[in-house]
Amino acid sequence: YNGADPFGGPTRAPLDVVHVVEKLAELGAYALTLHADALLAHRIAVETAMAMVDVIRADELGRLAVCADDTCEGVVV
């Protein structure tokens, strides 16, 4: 995260996420709130997409299914 100003460019150099989390723990933080557009959420989306590509390349589409529960909306499992 580079501390971007919504009205301009970055306000500081990017921070190392691991260092930030370690520093928060050192200072006594015991919980974090992640938002949908947070770095971790982006990383999970990328890793999921890459795993899907691996399944497709391996021609193992039989491993995938669409959730059949009434509360699911096209969720691939």
Disulfide bonds with the S-S distance in Angstrom:
Cys67-Cys72 2.03
